[in-house]
Amino acid sequence: MTHELRRSLGVFDAVVIGLGSMVGAGVFVALAPAGAAAGTGPLLLLALGLAAVVAYCNATASARLAARYPESGGTYVYGRERLGPFWGYLAGWAFVVGKSASCAAMALTVGAYLWPEQAHAVAVAAVVCLTAVNYGGVQKSAWLTRVIVAGVLAVLAAVAVASLASPSADPGRLLSGGPGGGAGGVLQAAGLLFFAFAGYARIATLGEEVRDPARTIPRAIPLALGIALAVYLAVACAVVSVLGVAELGRATAPLAEAVRAAGVEGLVPVVTAGAAVAALGSLLALILGVSRTTLAMARDGHLPRTLAAVHPRFRIPHHAELAVGAVVAVVAATADLRGAIGFSSFGVLVYYAVANASAWTLGSRGRALTAVGLAGCLVLAFALPLSSVVAGSAVLAAGAAAYAVRARAGRGRS
């Protein structure tokens, strides 16, 4: 029985999988709470730029590492190979728990837009359906993600054009707002917006399933990030010009409220459907990435060995995908959307801190960007709401303790 995954993804599909995570998460989930944290238009745009800088540094580090280690698992593999087993394990643990929360947040977004009164039930159904899609093989997932991303980008273009062309649009709102959030508000907003940029990790964690990974991954990551940044800038400017940053911060469905304020009521159902589809695209790619890191950790004995099984026909880690789907379904049935986002952001920023530390060991080339990325990840992580920092730190500490117990038990047996 083979234990290798099928290499079927090119640059285009890898970019689309990254966009499937970034576009859905950022525009429809993180923009409103980031606006509330920033307080003013200029500070919101500054936070967006700061998040993009940290994301670019991380993307550069991830691309260098992925070219050196084209295996499933992303920073779990990089940390293990460059810093030692514990740091690889900590990165993998942060990714699995943080992104499981992110999966739940995306599923809850689907429920909140489609059927708010039954949001948790819809979220669980979405997780079950997309786990089944991933079970059929990564190429089917890539094709579905391609369709979703095309539809979402069309909706976002319509929102931007309708808002900017509206008589209600006032460019002066981009330079004004309520009381500013100060430096702490900017950092917290950037941390929330970083959650939106983190989709390029999906590309790195698919290292065993892309063709010519040394060439494909370094090209796909910056392409996906650049497209996502351009989309965020256009949509943020359009929405703020109609709503203002204070109203944006209070909005539960900011893009729908923006087109409504612009006087284009006919677009509201389209935006609502686009939000649900975007969240489904993010959820699809997120489940894909978490299951691949779970596979890598199971291969090394940090998770149950059965999770390393590869389906003989579909050539996908089917036990890992089923386990991840089950965990996410439970979280989606019980969690709060905003809490899931904050918790996920903390875990993902710790994950990328390990990635930057790993890239530092590759040599002097690119060390300036690596240093900025490492410092940025740590600062943004601890600028998040206190509840997210405390919960995230506790879960990481529990994972570290479990690692120490296993290591001690292993030494005892030897």
C-alpha positions as CSV (number, residue, x, y, z in Angstrom):
1,M,0.0,0.0,0.0
2,T,1.4,3.4,-1.0
3,H,1.7,6.2,1.6
4,E,2.5,9.0,-0.8
5,L,-0.1,11.6,-1.8
6,R,-0.9,12.4,-5.4
7,R,0.9,15.5,-6.9
8,S,-1.9,17.0,-9.0
9,L,-1.9,20.8,-8.2
10,G,-0.2,23.5,-10.4
11,V,0.4,27.2,-9.6
12,F,-3.1,28.2,-10.6
13,D,-4.8,25.7,-8.3
14,A,-2.4,26.5,-5.4
15,V,-3.2,30.2,-5.7
16,V,-6.9,29.5,-5.8
17,I,-6.8,27.4,-2.7
18,G,-4.9,30.2,-0.9
19,L,-7.5,32.8,-2.1
20,G,-10.3,30.5,-1.0
21,S,-9.1,30.9,2.6
22,M,-8.0,34.6,2.5
23,V,-10.8,36.3,0.6
24,G,-13.7,34.6,2.4
25,A,-12.3,35.1,5.9
26,G,-11.1,38.7,5.6
27,V,-13.9,40.6,3.8
28,F,-16.9,39.0,5.4
29,V,-15.6,38.3,8.9
30,A,-12.6,40.3,10.1
31,L,-13.2,43.8,8.5
32,A,-15.9,44.9,10.9
33,P,-14.2,44.0,14.2
34,A,-11.0,45.5,12.9
35,G,-12.8,48.7,12.2
36,A,-14.2,48.8,15.7
37,A,-10.7,48.3,17.1
38,A,-9.0,50.9,14.9
39,G,-11.7,53.6,15.5
40,T,-10.9,55.8,12.5
41,G,-10.5,55.3,8.7
42,P,-6.7,56.2,8.6
43,L,-6.0,53.8,11.5
44,L,-8.0,51.0,9.8
45,L,-6.0,51.4,6.6
46,L,-2.8,51.5,8.6
47,A,-3.7,48.3,10.4
48,L,-4.5,46.7,7.0
49,G,-1.0,47.7,5.8
50,L,0.6,46.4,8.9
51,A,-1.1,43.1,8.6
52,A,0.0,42.9,5.0
53,V,3.6,43.6,5.9
54,V,3.7,40.9,8.5
55,A,1.9,38.5,6.2
56,Y,4.4,39.3,3.4
57,C,7.4,38.6,5.7
58,N,5.7,35.3,6.7
59,A,5.0,34.4,3.1
60,T,8.6,34.9,2.2
61,A,9.8,32.7,5.1
62,S,7.2,30.1,4.3
63,A,8.2,30.1,0.6
64,R,11.9,29.6,1.4
65,L,11.1,26.8,3.8
66,A,8.5,25.1,1.6
67,A,11.0,25.0,-1.3
68,R,13.5,23.3,1.0
69,Y,11.0,20.9,2.6
70,P,8.1,20.1,0.1
71,E,6.2,17.9,2.5
72,S,2.7,18.0,4.0
73,G,2.7,19.7,7.4
74,G,4.0,23.2,6.7
75,T,5.7,24.9,9.8
76,Y,5.3,21.7,11.8
77,V,7.9,20.2,9.4
78,Y,10.0,23.3,9.2
79,G,10.3,23.8,13.0
80,R,11.1,20.1,13.5
81,E,13.9,20.2,10.9
82,R,15.4,23.6,11.7
83,L,14.8,24.1,15.4
84,G,14.1,20.7,16.9
85,P,11.2,18.3,17.5
86,F,9.6,20.4,20.3
87,W,9.3,23.5,18.2
88,G,7.9,21.6,15.3
89,Y,5.4,20.0,17.6
90,L,4.4,23.4,19.1
91,A,3.9,24.9,15.7
92,G,1.8,21.9,14.6
93,W,-0.3,22.0,17.8
94,A,-0.8,25.8,17.4
95,F,-1.9,25.3,13.8
96,V,-4.3,22.4,14.4
97,V,-6.1,24.0,17.4
98,G,-6.0,27.5,16.0
99,K,-7.2,26.5,12.5
100,S,-9.8,24.1,13.9
101,A,-11.3,27.2,15.6
102,S,-11.0,29.1,12.3
103,C,-12.9,26.3,10.5
104,A,-15.7,26.6,13.1
105,A,-15.7,30.4,12.6
106,M,-16.2,30.0,8.8
107,A,-18.9,27.4,9.3
108,L,-20.7,29.8,11.8
109,T,-20.4,32.6,9.2
110,V,-22.3,30.4,6.7
111,G,-25.0,29.8,9.3
112,A,-25.2,33.5,10.3
113,Y,-25.8,34.7,6.8
114,L,-28.1,31.9,5.5
115,W,-30.2,31.1,8.6
116,P,-29.3,33.2,11.6
117,E,-31.9,31.5,13.9
118,Q,-30.3,28.1,13.2
119,A,-26.7,29.2,12.7
120,H,-25.2,26.4,14.6
121,A,-27.2,23.7,12.8
122,V,-26.3,25.1,9.4
123,A,-22.6,25.3,10.5
124,V,-22.5,21.6,11.4
125,A,-24.2,20.7,8.1
126,A,-21.6,22.7,6.2
127,V,-18.7,21.0,8.0
128,V,-20.1,17.5,7.2
129,C,-20.7,18.3,3.5
130,L,-17.3,19.8,2.9
131,T,-15.5,17.0,4.8
132,A,-17.2,14.7,2.3
133,V,-15.9,16.8,-0.6
134,N,-12.4,16.7,0.7
135,Y,-12.7,12.9,1.2
136,G,-13.2,12.6,-2.5
137,G,-9.7,13.9,-3.3
138,V,-7.7,17.1,-3.4
139,Q,-8.3,17.7,-7.1
140,K,-12.0,17.8,-6.7
141,S,-11.5,20.2,-3.8
142,A,-9.4,22.4,-6.0
143,W,-12.0,22.5,-8.8
144,L,-14.8,23.4,-6.3
145,T,-12.6,26.1,-4.7
146,R,-11.9,27.6,-8.2
147,V,-15.6,28.1,-8.8
148,I,-16.2,29.5,-5.3
149,V,-13.4,32.1,-5.6
150,A,-14.5,33.2,-9.1
151,G,-18.0,33.9,-7.7
152,V,-16.8,35.7,-4.6
153,L,-14.5,38.0,-6.5
154,A,-17.4,38.9,-8.8
155,V,-19.6,39.8,-5.8
156,L,-16.8,41.8,-4.2
157,A,-16.2,43.7,-7.5
158,A,-20.0,44.5,-7.6
159,V,-19.9,45.8,-4.0
160,A,-16.9,48.0,-4.7
161,V,-18.3,49.5,-7.9
162,A,-21.8,50.0,-6.4
163,S,-20.4,51.7,-3.3
164,L,-17.9,53.9,-5.0
165,A,-20.3,55.0,-7.7
166,S,-23.1,55.8,-5.2
167,P,-24.1,59.4,-4.4
168,S,-23.7,58.3,-0.7
169,A,-20.0,57.7,-1.1
170,D,-17.8,60.3,0.5
171,P,-14.0,59.9,0.2
172,G,-13.7,62.1,3.3
173,R,-14.9,59.2,5.4
174,L,-11.6,57.5,4.7
175,L,-9.9,60.2,6.6
176,S,-12.3,60.5,9.5
177,G,-14.0,58.5,12.2
178,G,-14.8,58.3,15.9
179,P,-12.2,58.4,18.6
180,G,-9.1,56.5,17.5
181,G,-8.0,53.3,19.0
182,G,-4.4,54.5,19.4
183,A,-1.4,52.2,18.9
184,G,-3.1,49.4,20.8
185,G,-6.2,49.6,18.6
186,V,-4.1,49.6,15.4
187,L,-2.2,46.5,16.6
188,Q,-5.4,44.7,17.6
189,A,-7.0,45.5,14.3
190,A,-3.9,44.3,12.5
191,G,-4.0,41.0,14.4
192,L,-7.7,40.5,13.4
193,L,-6.9,41.3,9.8
194,F,-3.9,39.0,9.8
195,F,-6.4,36.2,10.4
196,A,-7.7,37.1,6.9
197,F,-4.3,37.0,5.3
198,A,-3.3,33.6,6.7
199,G,-4.7,31.5,3.9
200,Y,-1.4,31.2,2.1
201,A,-0.5,28.6,4.7
202,R,-2.8,26.2,2.9
203,I,-0.4,26.3,0.0
204,A,2.6,25.3,2.1
205,T,0.8,22.5,3.9
206,L,0.0,20.9,0.5
207,G,3.7,20.3,-0.2
208,E,3.2,16.7,-1.2
209,E,0.3,17.4,-3.6
210,V,1.7,20.1,-5.9
211,R,3.7,19.5,-9.0
212,D,7.3,20.7,-8.9
213,P,6.9,22.2,-5.4
214,A,10.3,24.0,-5.4
215,R,9.0,26.2,-8.2
216,T,5.2,26.1,-7.6
217,I,5.0,27.0,-3.9
218,P,7.4,30.1,-4.0
219,R,5.4,31.5,-6.9
220,A,1.9,30.7,-5.6
221,I,2.3,32.2,-2.1
222,P,3.1,35.8,-3.1
223,L,0.6,35.8,-6.0
224,A,-2.2,34.7,-3.7
225,L,-1.2,37.3,-1.0
226,G,-0.9,40.1,-3.5
227,I,-4.3,39.4,-5.0
228,A,-5.9,39.2,-1.6
229,L,-4.3,42.6,-0.5
230,A,-5.6,44.3,-3.6
231,V,-9.1,43.0,-3.0
232,Y,-9.0,44.0,0.7
233,L,-7.9,47.6,-0.1
234,A,-10.6,48.0,-2.8
235,V,-13.4,46.7,-0.6
236,A,-12.3,48.4,2.6
237,C,-12.1,51.8,0.8
238,A,-15.5,51.3,-0.9
239,V,-17.3,50.2,2.3
240,V,-15.7,52.9,4.5
241,S,-16.6,55.6,1.9
242,V,-20.3,54.7,2.3
243,L,-20.6,53.6,5.9
244,G,-17.8,55.4,7.7
245,V,-15.5,53.4,10.0
246,A,-17.7,53.8,13.1
247,E,-20.8,52.3,11.4
248,L,-18.5,49.6,9.9
249,G,-17.4,48.6,13.3
250,R,-21.0,48.2,14.5
251,A,-22.1,46.2,11.4
252,T,-22.9,42.5,11.6
253,A,-23.0,42.2,7.7
254,P,-20.9,45.2,6.6
255,L,-20.9,44.5,2.8
256,A,-24.7,44.0,2.7
257,E,-25.2,47.2,4.8
258,A,-22.8,49.1,2.5
259,V,-24.8,48.3,-0.7
260,R,-28.0,49.0,1.1
261,A,-26.6,52.4,2.1
262,A,-25.5,52.9,-1.5
263,G,-29.2,52.5,-2.5
264,V,-28.6,49.2,-4.4
265,E,-31.1,47.0,-2.6
266,G,-31.1,44.4,-5.3
267,L,-27.5,43.5,-4.5
268,V,-28.3,42.6,-0.9
269,P,-29.3,39.0,-1.6
270,V,-26.4,38.6,-3.9
271,V,-24.0,39.8,-1.2
272,T,-25.6,37.6,1.4
273,A,-25.2,34.6,-0.9
274,G,-21.6,35.6,-1.7
275,A,-20.8,35.8,2.0
276,A,-22.0,32.3,2.6
277,V,-20.1,31.0,-0.5
278,A,-16.9,32.8,0.5
279,A,-17.1,31.2,4.0
280,L,-17.7,27.8,2.4
281,G,-14.6,28.3,0.2
282,S,-12.5,29.2,3.3
283,L,-13.9,26.2,5.2
284,L,-13.1,23.9,2.3
285,A,-9.4,25.0,2.2
286,L,-9.0,25.1,6.0
287,I,-10.2,21.6,6.5
288,L,-7.8,20.5,3.8
289,G,-4.8,22.2,5.5
290,V,-5.6,21.1,9.0
291,S,-5.9,17.5,8.0
292,R,-2.5,17.6,6.2
293,T,-0.8,18.9,9.4
294,T,-2.6,16.3,11.4
295,L,-1.2,13.7,9.0
296,A,2.4,14.9,9.4
297,M,2.1,14.9,13.2
298,A,0.6,11.5,13.2
299,R,3.4,10.1,11.1
300,D,5.8,11.3,13.8
301,G,3.8,9.8,16.7
302,H,2.6,13.1,18.2
303,L,-1.0,12.2,17.3
304,P,-2.5,8.7,17.0
305,R,-0.8,6.7,14.3
306,T,-4.2,5.8,12.6
307,L,-4.5,9.5,11.6
308,A,-1.5,8.9,9.2
309,A,-3.5,6.5,7.0
310,V,-3.7,7.3,3.3
311,H,-6.8,6.1,1.4
312,P,-5.7,3.5,-1.2
313,R,-8.0,4.8,-3.9
314,F,-8.3,8.6,-3.3
315,R,-4.7,9.0,-2.0
316,I,-5.8,11.4,0.8
317,P,-5.4,11.2,4.6
318,H,-8.9,10.0,5.1
319,H,-8.7,9.2,8.9
320,A,-7.2,12.7,9.6
321,E,-9.9,14.4,7.5
322,L,-12.7,12.5,9.3
323,A,-11.2,13.3,12.7
324,V,-10.8,17.0,11.9
325,G,-14.3,17.2,10.5
326,A,-15.7,15.7,13.7
327,V,-13.8,18.1,16.0
328,V,-14.8,21.1,13.9
329,A,-18.4,20.0,13.9
330,V,-18.4,19.9,17.7
331,V,-16.8,23.3,18.0
332,A,-19.2,24.8,15.4
333,A,-22.2,23.5,17.4
334,T,-21.1,25.2,20.6
335,A,-18.7,28.1,19.9
336,D,-19.1,31.9,19.6
337,L,-18.1,33.4,16.3
338,R,-16.0,36.3,17.6
339,G,-14.4,34.2,20.3
340,A,-13.4,31.6,17.6
341,I,-11.7,34.3,15.5
342,G,-9.7,35.7,18.4
343,F,-8.5,32.2,19.5
344,S,-7.6,31.2,16.0
345,S,-5.6,34.4,15.4
346,F,-3.5,33.8,18.5
347,G,-2.7,30.2,17.4
348,V,-1.9,31.2,13.9
349,L,0.4,34.0,14.9
350,V,2.4,31.6,17.2
351,Y,2.6,29.2,14.3
352,Y,4.1,31.8,12.0
353,A,6.5,33.0,14.8
354,V,8.0,29.5,14.7
355,A,8.1,29.7,10.8
356,N,10.1,32.9,10.9
357,A,12.5,31.5,13.6
358,S,13.0,28.4,11.4
359,A,13.7,30.6,8.3
360,W,16.3,32.5,10.3
361,T,18.5,29.4,10.4
362,L,18.6,29.1,6.6
363,G,21.3,31.7,6.3
364,S,21.8,35.5,6.1
365,R,19.7,36.0,2.9
366,G,16.3,37.4,3.8
367,R,17.0,37.7,7.6
368,A,15.7,41.3,7.8
369,L,12.3,40.2,6.6
370,T,12.4,37.2,8.9
371,A,13.2,39.4,11.9
372,V,10.3,41.7,11.0
373,G,8.0,38.8,10.6
374,L,9.0,37.2,13.9
375,A,8.6,40.4,15.9
376,G,5.4,41.2,14.1
377,C,3.8,37.9,14.9
378,L,4.6,38.1,18.6
379,V,3.4,41.7,19.0
380,L,0.2,41.1,17.1
381,A,-0.5,37.9,19.0
382,F,-0.3,39.6,22.4
383,A,-2.2,42.7,21.2
384,L,-5.4,40.6,20.7
385,P,-8.2,40.7,23.2
386,L,-7.2,39.4,26.6
387,S,-9.6,36.5,26.6
388,S,-8.0,35.2,23.3
389,V,-4.5,35.6,24.7
390,V,-5.4,33.7,27.9
391,A,-7.3,30.9,26.2
392,G,-4.6,30.5,23.5
393,S,-1.7,30.5,26.0
394,A,-3.5,27.9,28.1
395,V,-4.1,25.5,25.2
396,L,-0.5,25.9,24.0
397,A,0.7,25.2,27.5
398,A,-1.4,22.1,27.7
399,G,0.0,20.9,24.4
400,A,3.6,21.5,25.6
401,A,2.9,19.6,28.8
402,A,1.6,16.7,26.9
403,Y,4.8,16.7,24.8
404,A,6.9,16.7,28.0
405,V,5.0,13.8,29.4
406,R,5.4,11.7,26.2
407,A,9.1,12.6,26.1
408,R,9.6,11.5,29.7
409,A,7.7,8.3,29.1
410,G,9.9,7.6,26.1
411,R,13.1,8.1,28.1
412,G,11.7,5.8,30.8
413,R,11.1,3.0,28.4
414,S,14.6,3.4,26.9
